[in-house]
Amino acid sequence: MALTAAVAFAKDNGDRFVEELKALLRIPSISTDPARIGDVRRAAEFVAAELTRIGMENVRLIETSRDELIVGDPNGPGRVVSSRIGHPLVYADWLHAPGKPTVLCYGHYDVQPAEPLDEWKSPPFEPEIRNGNVYARGAVDDKGQMWMHVKALESLMVAHGGVLPVNVRVIVEGEEEVGGEGIAEFVREHGDQLKADVALVSDTEMFAPELPTLCVGLRGMIYTEIEARGAKTDLHSGMYGGAAPNPFVALAQIIAKLKDADGKILIPGFYDKVAKPTEAELAAWKALPFDEEEYREGEVGSVALTGEPGFSVLERTWSRPTLDVHGMPGGFIGAGAKTVIPAKAVAKVSLRLVPDMTPAESFAQYKAYVESIVPAGVTIDVRLIHSGDPIVVSTDNQYVAAATEAMRTVFGKETVFVRGGGSIPIVGDFVRGLGTPTVMMGFGLPDDNLHAPNEKFNLSNFHRGIESIVRWLELVGA
C-alpha cells in the first residue's frame, strides 16, 4: 500500500489530530437546548478557525433564522417556545483546481443531549480514551467524522504546498440533531453557493468492524408532538378521579391504537407508497455477515426482537417504516408521591419513512388518524416538529467507484453497500434539490452508542477514515 505524501502527513500527525478532536468534543454543543446557544456557537467558531488555519478560503459563519411556536390560547398571554433555535452554518471553500471536479464536504458539529448522565462511565464532555476508543458525546455523531474531513484537507494542503487535487466546498451545520431546517432553507435559497459535482457525507457507519461500507439509502422521518388537554388546571385525584379526564391515560389509549401487537402501523393508507427493495439489494443484504442473536444480545440488549412478521431484521431497520414514542413529559415525576391529575400531557412520537413516502402526506395521514381516535373529555394538538425525506442514492458513478477503490486500499477488502435506518435530512436536499450525487462514506461502528450514553469512536477507524478520504479526493482529482 503506497504512502502518498498526504497519507504520510496524516499518519505522522495522528496524535495531534486526536487531541484537536478532544478539544472540540469538550464543547457541549447541544442544539436542542436553549441554554447551550453559546456553546453551539463556540463549536461553530472552533471549526471555522481550523478551516481558516489549514488554508481554506472564504470561511464564514452563516446565520440561520429562528422559528417560534405559540402554545396556548393565541388570544391570551400564551406561552412562546422556540421550535428551532437557529444555529450558524460554517462555510469554506478552495476553488483553484481548473478542470477538476468540485467536492462538497458536509458534516455537523451539534450533538444530542447526554442524558441519562448517571449511565456514562466518564463525563460526556470530558473525552476519555479507553481500549482504543474515544468516549464522549459527539465522538462519532458527528464531530469525529466531520473532523476527518478537516484533517484530510489539511493533510492534502500541506503535502501539496497549499494546493488541493480538486475544488472543495465545505458546509458544516449546527442543527442536524434538531431536523436541519436551517441548512435546508439555505439550500433552497442559496443553493448556487453549494454547487458541486459530488457531495461527501461521513455521518454513517460500517456494517461490521474491518468491513468498508458505503451507505446508499436512508430513511426519512417526521418528528411530532401530541399534546392532550383535559381539565383547566391540575386536579386532586381523590376529589376528581373517576370524573375528570386524565390526559396521560388519553395519550396511552391513543398510542396503543397506533400499532398492533406485531408492530404493524395502523394508520390508514400509511403503507400505500412503500417501495420495496430490489431483488438484488435483498440478495446482497442476505450475504452480509449478520448474526441476529448477536445483534439482539450485543447491540439491542433485549430479551427478544420485535417488528413486522415476514421481514428480516435488516429489512425492518432499513426498508420498512416505523413509529416510536420517545417521551411523555408532564405531570409529576419527582421523588415520592403526588396524587395529581395533570391538566395536560405531551407525547413525543416519530415515524421513520422509506421511499416512496413523503413527510407531508405521511404527517397528514398520521394527524387525521390521531384526531379520529381521541378519547372523550380531552382535546389534542398534533404538531410537526421537523421532517426529512427518505433517499436512495445512485451507485453507478465515478465517485462511488473511487470511494470503493480508496477503501479497498486502506482496508484490504471489498466495500459493501447497505442502507441506514436513520435519517440525514440534508442528503435528500443535496440529491433532489441540488442534483448532486452523494457519497455516504462513514466509519462508525454498530456499537458506538449513537444518541446513547458512552458514545464512542474507534480511533483506528478515525485514522483510517482520514486516509480513505485523502485517497478518495486524490482519485477524484486524478
C-alpha positions as CSV (number, residue, x, y, z in Angstrom):
1,M,0.0,0.0,0.0
2,A,1.8,3.1,-1.3
3,L,2.1,6.0,1.1
4,T,1.3,9.3,-0.7
5,A,2.7,12.4,0.9
6,A,-0.7,13.4,2.3
7,V,-1.2,10.0,3.8
8,A,2.3,10.1,5.4
9,F,1.5,13.5,6.9
10,A,-1.8,12.2,8.3
11,K,0.0,9.3,9.9
12,D,2.7,11.4,11.3
13,N,0.2,13.9,12.8
14,G,-2.4,11.4,14.0
15,D,-1.9,12.1,17.7
16,R,-2.3,15.8,17.2
17,F,-5.5,15.2,15.2
18,V,-6.9,13.3,18.2
19,E,-6.0,16.0,20.7
20,E,-7.7,18.6,18.5
21,L,-10.8,16.4,18.3
22,K,-10.9,16.1,22.1
23,A,-10.8,19.9,22.3
24,L,-13.9,20.0,20.0
25,L,-15.6,17.3,22.0
26,R,-15.3,19.3,25.2
27,I,-17.7,21.9,23.8
28,P,-21.3,20.9,24.8
29,S,-22.9,21.9,21.5
30,I,-26.4,20.5,22.3
31,S,-28.5,22.1,19.6
32,T,-31.9,21.3,21.1
33,D,-31.0,23.1,24.5
34,P,-31.7,26.9,24.5
35,A,-29.3,27.2,27.4
36,R,-26.5,25.9,25.1
37,I,-26.8,28.5,22.4
38,G,-23.4,30.0,23.3
39,D,-21.7,26.6,23.4
40,V,-23.1,25.7,20.0
41,R,-21.8,28.9,18.5
42,R,-18.4,28.2,20.2
43,A,-18.2,24.9,18.4
44,A,-19.0,26.6,15.1
45,E,-16.3,29.2,15.7
46,F,-13.8,26.3,16.6
47,V,-14.5,24.6,13.2
48,A,-14.3,27.9,11.3
49,A,-11.0,28.8,12.9
50,E,-9.4,25.5,12.0
51,L,-10.7,25.7,8.4
52,T,-9.0,29.1,8.2
53,R,-5.8,27.8,9.7
54,I,-5.4,24.9,7.3
55,G,-5.7,27.2,4.3
56,M,-9.4,27.1,3.3
57,E,-10.8,30.4,1.9
58,N,-13.9,32.4,2.3
59,V,-14.5,30.9,5.7
60,R,-17.6,32.4,7.4
61,L,-20.5,31.7,9.7
62,I,-23.9,31.9,8.0
63,E,-26.6,32.8,10.4
64,T,-29.9,30.9,10.3
65,S,-33.3,32.2,11.3
66,R,-35.3,31.1,14.3
67,D,-38.9,29.9,14.2
68,E,-41.3,30.4,17.1
69,L,-44.3,28.4,18.1
70,I,-47.0,29.8,20.2
71,V,-48.5,27.2,22.5
72,G,-51.7,28.0,24.4
73,D,-54.5,30.5,23.9
74,P,-53.4,32.7,21.0
75,N,-55.7,35.5,22.3
76,G,-54.3,35.2,25.8
77,P,-50.8,35.6,27.2
78,G,-49.8,32.3,25.5
79,R,-46.5,30.6,26.0
80,V,-43.8,31.1,23.4
81,V,-41.2,28.4,22.9
82,S,-38.5,28.2,20.2
83,S,-39.2,25.4,17.9
84,R,-35.9,26.0,16.1
85,I,-33.2,28.0,17.8
86,G,-31.2,28.9,14.7
87,H,-27.6,27.8,14.9
88,P,-25.0,29.0,12.4
89,L,-23.7,27.2,9.4
90,V,-19.9,27.1,8.8
91,Y,-18.9,27.6,5.1
92,A,-15.4,27.4,3.5
93,D,-14.1,26.8,0.0
94,W,-11.0,26.4,-2.1
95,L,-11.7,26.7,-5.8
96,H,-8.3,26.8,-7.6
97,A,-8.2,23.5,-9.5
98,P,-9.4,24.3,-13.0
99,G,-10.8,21.4,-14.9
100,K,-11.2,19.3,-11.8
101,P,-14.4,18.2,-10.1
102,T,-15.8,20.2,-7.1
103,V,-16.4,18.2,-3.9
104,L,-18.9,19.4,-1.3
105,C,-17.9,18.1,2.2
106,Y,-20.7,18.0,4.7
107,G,-20.8,17.4,8.4
108,H,-22.4,18.7,11.6
109,Y,-21.0,20.0,14.8
110,D,-24.1,19.8,17.0
111,V,-24.8,16.9,19.3
112,Q,-27.6,15.1,21.1
113,P,-28.3,15.7,24.8
114,A,-26.2,13.5,27.1
115,E,-28.9,12.2,29.5
116,P,-29.1,10.0,31.4
117,L,-25.9,11.2,32.8
118,D,-25.6,8.6,35.5
119,E,-25.1,5.9,32.8
120,W,-21.9,7.4,31.5
121,K,-18.7,5.7,32.7
122,S,-16.8,9.0,32.1
123,P,-18.4,12.5,31.8
124,P,-19.9,13.0,28.3
125,F,-18.0,16.3,27.6
126,E,-14.7,15.2,29.1
127,P,-13.4,12.9,26.4
128,E,-11.6,9.8,27.6
129,I,-9.6,7.2,25.6
130,R,-10.3,3.6,26.6
131,N,-9.5,0.4,24.7
132,G,-8.6,2.2,21.5
133,N,-11.8,4.4,21.5
134,V,-12.5,8.0,22.4
135,Y,-15.6,8.3,24.6
136,A,-17.6,11.5,24.5
137,R,-20.9,12.9,23.3
138,G,-20.5,13.6,19.6
139,A,-17.4,11.4,19.2
140,V,-18.8,9.6,16.2
141,D,-22.0,11.5,15.6
142,D,-20.7,13.6,14.0
143,K,-17.7,15.6,15.4
144,G,-15.2,12.8,14.9
145,Q,-16.3,12.0,11.4
146,M,-16.6,15.7,10.4
147,W,-13.1,16.2,11.8
148,M,-11.8,13.5,9.4
149,H,-12.8,15.8,6.5
150,V,-10.9,18.7,8.0
151,K,-7.8,16.7,8.7
152,A,-7.9,15.1,5.3
153,L,-8.0,18.6,3.7
154,E,-5.1,19.7,6.0
155,S,-3.0,16.7,5.0
156,L,-3.5,17.4,1.3
157,M,-2.9,21.1,1.7
158,V,0.4,20.5,3.5
159,A,1.6,17.7,1.2
160,H,0.9,19.6,-2.0
161,G,2.1,23.0,-0.9
162,G,-1.2,24.7,-0.3
163,V,-2.9,23.1,-3.4
164,L,-5.8,20.6,-3.4
165,P,-6.3,17.9,-6.1
166,V,-9.9,19.0,-6.5
167,N,-12.1,22.1,-5.9
168,V,-13.7,21.9,-2.4
169,R,-16.6,23.5,-0.7
170,V,-17.3,22.7,3.0
171,I,-20.6,23.2,4.7
172,V,-21.0,22.2,8.4
173,E,-24.3,22.7,10.2
174,G,-25.4,23.0,13.8
175,E,-28.9,21.8,13.6
176,E,-28.7,18.2,12.2
177,E,-29.9,16.8,15.5
178,V,-33.0,19.0,15.5
179,G,-34.1,18.5,11.9
180,G,-31.7,20.5,9.8
181,E,-34.2,23.2,8.9
182,G,-31.5,26.0,8.7
183,I,-29.4,24.2,6.1
184,A,-32.5,23.1,4.2
185,E,-33.5,26.7,3.9
186,F,-30.1,27.8,2.8
187,V,-30.1,25.1,0.1
188,R,-33.5,26.3,-1.1
189,E,-32.5,30.0,-1.2
190,H,-28.7,29.9,-1.9
191,G,-28.1,26.5,-3.5
192,D,-25.8,28.1,-6.1
193,Q,-23.3,28.7,-3.3
194,L,-23.0,24.9,-2.7
195,K,-22.7,24.0,-6.4
196,A,-20.6,20.8,-6.7
197,D,-20.1,17.7,-8.8
198,V,-20.4,15.4,-5.8
199,A,-21.1,15.6,-2.0
200,L,-19.2,13.7,0.6
201,V,-21.1,12.8,3.8
202,S,-19.4,10.9,6.7
203,D,-22.2,10.5,9.2
204,T,-22.9,6.8,8.8
205,E,-21.3,3.6,10.0
206,M,-19.6,0.5,8.7
207,F,-21.7,-2.6,8.7
208,A,-19.1,-4.5,10.8
209,P,-15.6,-3.9,12.1
210,E,-12.9,-4.1,9.4
211,L,-15.6,-4.1,6.6
212,P,-15.5,-0.9,4.5
213,T,-19.1,0.2,3.8
214,L,-20.9,2.8,1.7
215,C,-24.4,3.7,2.8
216,V,-26.7,4.1,-0.2
217,G,-30.1,4.7,1.4
218,L,-31.6,6.4,4.4
219,R,-35.0,6.5,6.0
220,G,-36.8,9.8,6.2
221,M,-38.7,10.9,9.3
222,I,-41.4,13.1,10.8
223,Y,-41.0,14.1,14.5
224,T,-44.2,15.1,16.2
225,E,-45.7,16.1,19.5
226,I,-49.2,15.1,20.6
227,E,-50.5,17.4,23.3
228,A,-53.6,16.3,25.2
229,R,-55.5,18.7,27.4
230,G,-58.2,17.8,29.9
231,A,-59.2,20.0,32.9
232,K,-58.4,23.7,33.1
233,T,-55.9,23.0,35.9
234,D,-54.2,20.1,37.7
235,L,-56.7,18.3,39.9
236,H,-56.5,16.2,43.1
237,S,-57.1,12.6,42.0
238,G,-59.0,11.8,45.2
239,M,-61.5,14.6,44.8
240,Y,-61.9,14.3,41.0
241,G,-60.6,10.9,39.9
242,G,-63.3,9.0,38.2
243,A,-65.0,12.1,36.8
244,A,-62.1,14.3,35.4
245,P,-60.4,13.2,32.2
246,N,-56.7,12.2,32.5
247,P,-54.5,13.4,29.6
248,F,-51.9,10.8,30.3
249,V,-54.4,8.0,30.1
250,A,-55.8,9.5,26.9
251,L,-52.3,9.6,25.4
252,A,-51.8,6.0,26.4
253,Q,-55.0,5.0,24.7
254,I,-54.1,6.9,21.5
255,I,-50.6,5.4,21.4
256,A,-51.9,1.9,21.9
257,K,-54.0,2.3,18.8
258,L,-51.1,3.4,16.5
259,K,-49.6,-0.1,16.2
260,D,-50.8,-3.6,16.6
261,A,-49.1,-6.3,18.7
262,D,-46.8,-7.3,15.7
263,G,-45.6,-3.8,15.1
264,K,-47.7,-3.0,12.1
265,I,-48.7,0.7,11.9
266,L,-52.5,1.0,11.9
267,I,-52.7,4.5,10.2
268,P,-55.0,4.0,7.2
269,G,-53.1,4.3,3.9
270,F,-49.7,4.5,5.6
271,Y,-48.1,1.6,3.6
272,D,-49.7,2.5,0.3
273,K,-46.5,4.1,-1.2
274,V,-43.8,2.0,0.5
275,A,-41.3,1.0,-2.2
276,K,-39.8,-2.5,-1.9
277,P,-36.1,-3.0,-2.1
278,T,-34.9,-4.6,-5.4
279,E,-34.2,-8.3,-5.5
280,A,-30.5,-7.5,-6.0
281,E,-30.5,-5.5,-2.8
282,L,-32.3,-8.2,-0.8
283,A,-29.8,-10.8,-2.1
284,A,-26.9,-8.5,-1.1
285,W,-28.3,-8.0,2.4
286,K,-28.7,-11.7,2.9
287,A,-25.0,-12.2,2.1
288,L,-23.8,-9.7,4.8
289,P,-22.2,-11.1,7.9
290,F,-25.2,-10.7,10.2
291,D,-25.9,-12.7,13.3
292,E,-29.4,-12.0,14.6
293,E,-28.8,-13.4,18.0
294,E,-25.6,-11.4,18.4
295,Y,-27.4,-8.3,17.3
296,R,-30.2,-8.9,19.8
297,E,-27.8,-9.5,22.7
298,G,-24.9,-7.3,21.9
299,E,-26.4,-4.3,20.3
300,V,-30.0,-4.2,21.4
301,G,-29.7,-6.0,24.7
302,S,-33.3,-7.1,24.9
303,V,-34.9,-10.5,25.6
304,A,-36.4,-10.5,22.2
305,L,-36.6,-8.6,18.9
306,T,-39.9,-7.1,17.7
307,G,-41.3,-6.0,14.4
308,E,-43.4,-6.9,11.5
309,P,-43.5,-10.6,10.7
310,G,-42.2,-11.7,7.4
311,F,-39.4,-9.3,7.2
312,S,-35.8,-9.8,8.2
313,V,-34.1,-7.5,10.8
314,L,-32.3,-5.7,8.1
315,E,-35.4,-5.1,6.1
316,R,-37.2,-3.9,9.3
317,T,-34.5,-1.4,10.1
318,W,-33.6,-0.3,6.5
319,S,-36.6,-0.5,4.3
320,R,-39.8,-0.5,6.5
321,P,-41.5,2.5,8.1
322,T,-41.6,2.6,11.9
323,L,-43.4,4.5,14.7
324,D,-41.8,5.1,18.1
325,V,-42.6,7.0,21.2
326,H,-39.6,8.9,22.7
327,G,-41.0,10.6,25.8
328,M,-44.1,11.7,27.6
329,P,-43.2,14.9,29.6
330,G,-45.7,16.3,32.1
331,G,-47.4,15.6,35.4
332,F,-45.4,14.7,38.5
333,I,-42.1,12.8,38.1
334,G,-40.3,13.7,41.3
335,A,-39.4,11.6,44.3
336,G,-42.3,10.4,46.5
337,A,-45.9,10.7,45.6
338,K,-48.2,13.5,44.4
339,T,-51.8,12.5,43.5
340,V,-52.4,14.9,40.7
341,I,-54.4,14.5,37.5
342,P,-52.4,16.8,35.2
343,A,-54.2,19.3,33.1
344,K,-52.2,18.4,30.1
345,A,-49.6,15.9,28.9
346,V,-47.4,15.5,25.8
347,A,-46.1,12.6,23.9
348,K,-43.1,12.9,21.5
349,V,-43.7,10.5,18.6
350,S,-41.6,10.0,15.5
351,L,-42.2,8.0,12.3
352,R,-39.4,6.8,10.0
353,L,-40.3,6.8,6.3
354,V,-38.9,4.9,3.4
355,P,-39.1,5.5,-0.4
356,D,-41.6,6.5,-1.9
357,M,-43.3,8.0,1.2
358,T,-43.3,11.8,1.7
359,P,-43.2,13.7,5.0
360,A,-46.2,15.9,4.1
361,E,-48.5,13.1,3.1
362,S,-47.4,10.8,5.9
363,F,-47.9,13.5,8.5
364,A,-51.4,14.3,7.2
365,Q,-52.4,10.6,7.4
366,Y,-51.0,10.4,10.9
367,K,-52.6,13.6,12.2
368,A,-56.0,12.7,10.7
369,Y,-55.9,9.2,12.3
370,V,-54.8,10.5,15.7
371,E,-57.6,13.1,15.7
372,S,-60.1,10.3,14.9
373,I,-59.3,8.2,17.9
374,V,-59.2,10.9,20.7
375,P,-61.0,9.7,23.8
376,A,-63.9,11.7,25.3
377,G,-63.1,14.6,27.6
378,V,-59.8,15.7,26.1
379,T,-58.7,17.9,23.2
380,I,-55.5,17.4,21.4
381,D,-53.0,19.3,19.2
382,V,-50.8,17.3,16.8
383,R,-47.7,19.2,15.9
384,L,-44.9,18.6,13.4
385,I,-41.5,19.4,14.9
386,H,-39.3,18.5,11.9
387,S,-39.1,16.2,9.0
388,G,-36.8,14.8,6.3
389,D,-37.2,12.8,3.1
390,P,-36.2,9.2,2.6
391,I,-33.5,8.7,0.0
392,V,-31.8,6.0,-2.1
393,V,-28.7,7.2,-3.9
394,S,-27.1,6.0,-7.2
395,T,-24.0,3.9,-7.0
396,D,-23.4,4.0,-10.8
397,N,-20.9,6.8,-11.0
398,Q,-17.1,7.5,-10.9
399,Y,-17.3,8.9,-7.3
400,V,-18.6,5.7,-5.8
401,A,-16.0,3.8,-7.8
402,A,-13.3,6.0,-6.4
403,A,-14.6,5.5,-2.9
404,T,-14.6,1.7,-3.2
405,E,-11.0,1.8,-4.6
406,A,-9.8,4.1,-1.8
407,M,-11.3,2.0,1.0
408,R,-10.1,-1.2,-0.7
409,T,-6.6,0.2,-0.5
410,V,-6.9,1.2,3.2
411,F,-8.9,-1.9,4.5
412,G,-7.7,-4.6,2.0
413,K,-11.3,-5.7,1.5
414,E,-14.2,-5.1,-1.0
415,T,-16.7,-2.5,0.0
416,V,-20.3,-3.5,0.8
417,F,-23.4,-1.4,0.1
418,V,-26.0,-1.0,2.8
419,R,-28.9,1.2,3.8
420,G,-29.1,3.1,7.1
421,G,-32.1,3.1,9.4
422,G,-31.5,6.7,10.5
423,S,-32.1,10.0,8.8
424,I,-29.8,12.7,7.4
425,P,-32.2,15.2,6.0
426,I,-29.7,17.2,4.0
427,V,-28.8,14.2,1.8
428,G,-32.2,14.4,0.2
429,D,-31.7,18.2,-0.3
430,F,-28.4,17.6,-2.0
431,V,-29.7,14.9,-4.3
432,R,-33.1,16.2,-5.2
433,G,-32.7,19.9,-4.6
434,L,-29.2,20.5,-6.0
435,G,-28.9,17.4,-8.2
436,T,-25.6,16.5,-6.5
437,P,-24.7,12.8,-6.3
438,T,-23.8,12.0,-2.8
439,V,-21.2,9.5,-1.4
440,M,-22.0,8.4,2.2
441,M,-18.7,7.1,3.4
442,G,-18.8,6.6,7.2
443,F,-16.5,4.9,9.7
444,G,-18.6,4.4,12.8
445,L,-19.4,1.0,14.2
446,P,-22.7,-0.5,15.2
447,D,-21.8,-0.5,18.9
448,D,-20.7,3.2,19.0
449,N,-23.8,4.1,21.1
450,L,-25.1,7.0,18.9
451,H,-27.6,9.1,20.9
452,A,-26.9,7.0,24.0
453,P,-24.7,7.0,27.0
454,N,-21.0,6.1,26.4
455,E,-20.9,7.2,22.8
456,K,-17.5,6.4,21.3
457,F,-15.4,6.4,18.1
458,N,-12.8,3.8,17.3
459,L,-9.6,5.7,16.9
460,S,-8.3,3.2,14.3
461,N,-11.4,4.0,12.2
462,F,-10.8,7.7,12.8
463,H,-7.3,7.5,11.3
464,R,-8.3,5.1,8.5
465,G,-11.2,7.4,7.7
466,I,-8.9,10.3,7.2
467,E,-6.7,8.1,5.0
468,S,-9.7,6.9,3.0
469,I,-10.9,10.5,2.4
470,V,-7.4,11.6,1.4
471,R,-7.1,8.8,-1.1
472,W,-10.6,9.3,-2.4
473,L,-10.0,13.0,-3.1
474,E,-6.8,12.2,-4.8
475,L,-8.6,9.7,-7.0
476,V,-11.4,12.0,-7.8
477,G,-8.9,14.6,-8.9
478,A,-6.7,12.3,-10.9
